[in-house]
Amino acid sequence: MILCPICLHEFSWQEDDLFERTPSGAYRPLDLRETSVVRRTDLLRAAHIRCPAPVDDPSLEHHLPYSYVRHGRPLVIGLVGGPETGKSHLLAAMIGAIEQGGLRPYGLTADAVDIERHAEYVESFVRPLLAGHQALPRTPENESAELSDALLINDGEHTTAVAFFDIAGELLRGIAHEATRFVPAVGALLFVVDAEAGQGRMGDESFRAVLDRLPKTGGRLDVPAAVVVTKSDAVRFHSPVDTWLYGEVEGLDPQAVLAESRDAYAFLWRRGAQAWLSPYDKCRQCTLHFVSATGGAATEGRFPRGVRPRRVLQPLVSLFAMTGVLRGHPEVGR
């Protein structure tokens, strides 16, 4: 059974009930009965399945990539944070680092789930950001959550489809909003905190909206989480930020992850940002990380000195370890 991340409908699927996307963006049945083996393999890379959930409005009908469902239950990662925290920049920097082989030191490879969607995401977000041409626009306030991008992560033996959702923080604050339907489908969470946040503020309502919606067992959430202190370049001269932000990264060292988590926890606590530590208190497994998606602030919507991401893959790799995508590190997260 597959859980649709868009509507939360759980369904089984048949390999002979496939669709292809036309140049206009519509979907039509895909017939593979008289197709050669080579051609069939190529067509399946771009094939889709239709979610069978009943809809009142035909415009709400949706399709999922065949590659997304064929490898078992996908890992859905939700990026959570209020406006201006830098979620979109962080995700684009992560995908850019993966494109540049950033997962190779961990023995992982990545391929696109949906070749066309991934190419669109790279061209629209990753390339403009990494070229320093422009800051990314705020996440649009769509009526429902949509996949930003999805990748097939392979450890040499097993393949996992990993999907990334980045939705507007304003919508997450309204727990009844249509855009929050994906929350119960998540398998991991990335909570994004502005490094300069704190000082008497009550935290992020989007954090509470997600944490309160997920089911608990024994008083804790079983969904692994990573708290990302983004825009850490703004406080790069403060200890211990400087130590971590510019330190060398060599694989995944659980002891180093624990040390960074302790330092990040203490950093947020000292700045009066205790409310942003709620994921650590409520999730059974949680790590904390210092990250910079751009290396500096934008000037008039551009990065005149270019973009220099730092440590953007460390939170993601920790989540991979906690969810079993990256094996051999069960102690990460506590």
N, C-alpha and C positions, 0 to 999 in steps of 0.2 A: 504494500500500500504506500502511496505517495501523498504527502500533505502539500497541497497547493499553497505557496507562500502569499499569494495574492488574496484568495478568498477563504483560506483555511479549510477547504473541502478536501476530505481524504478519499482517495479513489485508487482503483487498480486500472491498469491500462494495457492495451493490446498493441503489439508491434505492427500489426497490419492496419491500424487506424491512425495513419500519419498524415501530416499536412506539410505543404511547402508555402513559403512566403513569396508573393509575386512582387515585381518591381514597384507596384503601387502601394505595397504594404498590406494587401489583403491576403487571406489564406485560402488555399484550395487543396482538395485531397491529393495525396501523393501516391501514385500507383507504382509499385516496385516489382510487379509480377514477372515482367519480361525484361528485367534489367540485368546486365552483366554484373559479376561480383565487384569489379573495380568501380563501375558506375554506381552501384548500390552503396558502396562504402562512402563515396563522395557525396551522394545525395543525403545519406543519413547524417552527415556532419552538419547539414543545414536544415534538417527536418524538425518539425514541431509536432506536439500533441495538443489536442484541445481539452481544456479542463471541462469535465462533464457537469459541473455545478449548474443548476438551473438559475437563469437570470431573467429578470423582468424586462430589462432593456438590452436589445441586441448589441448595443455599443459596449456593454460591460463584459461581453464574451472575451475570453482571453486564452492565449496559447503559451505553452512552455516548451523550451528547446528539448528535443529528444535526448541530447547529451546530458541534460539536467536530471533526467529521471532514470536513465539506464544503469547508473552505477549505485543504485540503492538510495537510501534517504539522504538528500543533500544537507549540507551544513549552511544554515542561514545566519549571517552575521549582521546584526543591526547596529548602526552608528547612532548614538544617542547624545544629544547635547542641544543647548539653546542656540539662538541665532548669534552669529558673529564669533562662535567658538572655533571655527576653522575645520568643520567636519568635511566639507567638500574638498578643501585643499589637502587634508590628510589622506582621504581616500585616493585622490588623483596621484599624490606623491607615492602612496603605497603601490598602486598599479604600475606607476612608472618604474619604481624600484624592481618590481617583479619582472617587468618587461626587459630590464637590463640585467637579468640573471641573479637578482638578489636572494633568491631561495636556493640557489645552487649549493652554498656552503652547508645547508641543512639536509642535502640529499633529496631535495624536492624539485620537481619540474611543474610548469604551469602551461596550460593551453586554454584557448577560449572555449566556453560552452556554446555561445552563439557568436559565430565569426563576425557577422554583420554588426550586431549590437556592440561587440567589443571594439571593433574598428571605429565605430561612431564615437564611443566613449573616449578612446585614445585621441582621436582627432579633435574632439570638441573640448576635452578637459586636460588630458595628460600633456599633450604636445604644447598647447599654449602656456600652460603653467610652467613646465620645465624649461621652455625657451625664455621665460621671463617676460613674455609679451604683455600679459594681463593677469590681474587677479580674477578669480573665478566668481561668477554671479552667485547670489544666494540661491539655495535650493528652492525650486518653485513649489508653491503650496498646492500640490495636486490633491484631488479629492480622495485618491487612494494611493497607497505606497506602490512604488514600482522598482524593479530591479535596476540598480545603477550599472552593475556589471556582474559577471559570473565567470569563474575559472574552474578548470579541471585540475586538481592538485594530485600529483602522483608521487609516491614514495619509492617507486621501483617495483612494487608488488600490488599495491592497491590504489585505486583512483577514487577521489571524492569530489563531487561538485560543490563548490563554495560560492554562495551568492551574497552580494553586498547590498544592503539597503541604507540609503541616506535620505531621510525625510526631514522636512522643516520642523525645527524645534517647537515653533508656535503650535503646530498641529498636534504634536505629542502631548502638549499640555492639556488639551481637551480629550479626556480619556474615552469619551463616547464618539470621537471623530472617526470618520471612515478610514482615515490614513493609519490608524493604530491597529487595524485588523491583523496586520502581520505579526504583531508582538508575540502572541502565543506560539507562533511557528519558529521563533528564533532558537538557534542552537548555541549561540554565543553572542556576547554584547561588548561593544567598544564604547565606553563612556568618555566623552571628550570634554576636558576642562581647560579653560583659558588660564594660562600660568599666572596672570595678574588678577585672577578672581579672588574674592574673599572679603575680609574686613566687614563683618556684621551682616552680610547678605545671608538669606535663608536657603541658599542652594538653588538647584535647577529643577523647575517643576517637571521638565521632561524626564529627569531621572526618576522622580516619584511616580509619574504616570506609567512608566515601563515596569519598575520594580513592584508596584502595587498590583499590577495586572497579572503577573506571572504566579503560578502556583508554587507553594512552599511545601517542603517535607521536613519535618523536625525543626521548623522555625527558620530554615535557610533555603535559599534558591539553589537548585541543582544546575542552573545555567552558568557556565564559566563566563567570567568577565575580565576585562582589562580597563583600567582607568588611565587615560592618556592625558598627561599634562602637556598640551600642545602650546605652540608659540613660546616654547622655553627659551628661544633665542632672546626674548625680551628681558629675561632675568638670567642670562648666561654667565654673568659675573658673580652671581650669588652661589655660595656653597649650599648644598652639594650639587647644584645643577651643572656647574662647569665640569665637575668630575665625570658625570655620566654623559652629558651631551657630546663631549669631544673625546670620549674614551673609545678605544678600539673594540670592535665586536668580533669575536671568534666563536662561531657556533652558539649553541644554547647551553649555558651553564646555569643549572637550577640555583646554585648558591648565589651567583651574581644577580639573578632575577629577584631572589629574595632580598638581597642587600639593596637593590635599586628600589624595590617596593617599599621597604622600610624608610629609605631616605625620602621618597616621594610622599609617603604618608606624613612624615614629620614636617616636610616642607609645606604641605597644604594646611596642616594643623597649625603651624606657627603663623601662617598668614591669615588665620581666622576663617579658613575655607573648610571647616569640619563637615559642613553639610554635603560637600562634594565627595566625601568618603563613604557615603551610604552604600555603594556597591560592595565595598570591602566588608562592611558590617553584615550585609544581607546575603551575599553570595558565598556558597561553600568554597569555591575556588576563585581567586581574584589576584591579579598582579597590577602593579602601578609602574608607569614609565614616563620618563622625560623625553619629549619629542619636539622637533621643529620641522614642519612640513615645507617651509620656504627658506628658512635661514635668516629672514628679516622681514620687516613690514613693507607693505606696498606704498608707493608714492603716486598719488593720483591714478590709482588703479593699475599700476604697472610695477615691475621689479627692475629698476634700471641697472642694478648690479647682478642681475641674474638670480636664480633660485638654487639654494644649496640645502636640500633636505638632509636631516640628521636623524638617524635611529628610527625611521618610520616603520620598518618591518619588525622591530622587536616586539611590539604589542601583538601583532598578528601571529608571529611565530609562537609566542606564549599561548595564544588561544589555540593554535594548531596542536600544541603539546597537550593542552588540557582536554581537548576534544578527541584526541586519538588520530588526527590527521598526520601529525608527526609523532612517531612512537618512541617509547623508551624514556619518557620524562614524566612519569606519573606524579612526582612530587612537586611539580611546578604549580604554583597557585596557592599554596598554604605552607 
